[in-house]
Amino acid sequence: MPLCIYRRHTRDCPHAKKGRRWTRCSCPIWVQGSVGGEYVRESLNLTTWGAAQEKVRGWEASGQIGVVRQDIPTIKEAVEKHLADAGGRNLKPESIKKIRDIVERRFLEYCGREGYRVLKQLDVDAVREFRNELVKDYSANSARKRLEYLRAFLRFCQQSGWMVSDPSRLVKSPRGQESPTLPFAQAEIDAMLKAAESFNAKGRFKDGNRRRIRAMVLLLRYSGLRI
């Protein structure tokens, strides 16, 4: 039985005897019928006929009682909303610049080339292939950092209700070997101290500039801090 809306007249309604077919009054509107195998007979908490029709159409479009299907943006529109959200959160200009470079420029270019237009097309394989492209162009560590911008975008889409799940959660980040930071050799330390002696003596501290720089080099050297 399809969904059907009707007026449930109150006792004091002058049109009560005309039955549920009469709609030109302000009595509460009810709905009766089934969608997706679920039966319903309840008040819509509305008195405007047009609003009641729109609400029921939304239930029918979603295939579920009480659920109105949300308009899901395209990938390009979702990227625009993501950038607008980044601006609304007052992220640093440098961060927004990186989002534009990876998500707006690079990822949209990839989606256009592969024929991806809507968010439901972005599965694990799609994200994995994009990661592989990043690895070809960047070091593993740089590719991993750039992949995080895409993860943030897909997480934003899921939290907005546009995606059932975030496919990037199943995509592993590239692994890279970080070169260890080695201490300076004694010859390099000596060169720094020698350079300090030739530092410009002008300004507020004059010759004191050289002593200040030499003291800082020795502090970093003997306090265990890296220089």
Secondary structure, 3 states (H helix, E strand, C coil): CCCEEEECCCCCCCCHHHCCCCCCCCCCEEEEEEECCEEEEEEEEECCHHHHHHHHHHHHHHCCCCCCCCCCCEHHHHHHHHHHHHHHCCCCHHHHHHHHHHHHHHHHHHHHHHCCCEHHHCCHHHHHHHHHHHHHHCCHHHHHHHHHHHHHHHHHHHHCCCCCCCHHHHCCCCCCCCCCCCCCCHHHHHHHHHHHHCCCCCCCCCCHHHHHHHHHHHHHHHCCCCC
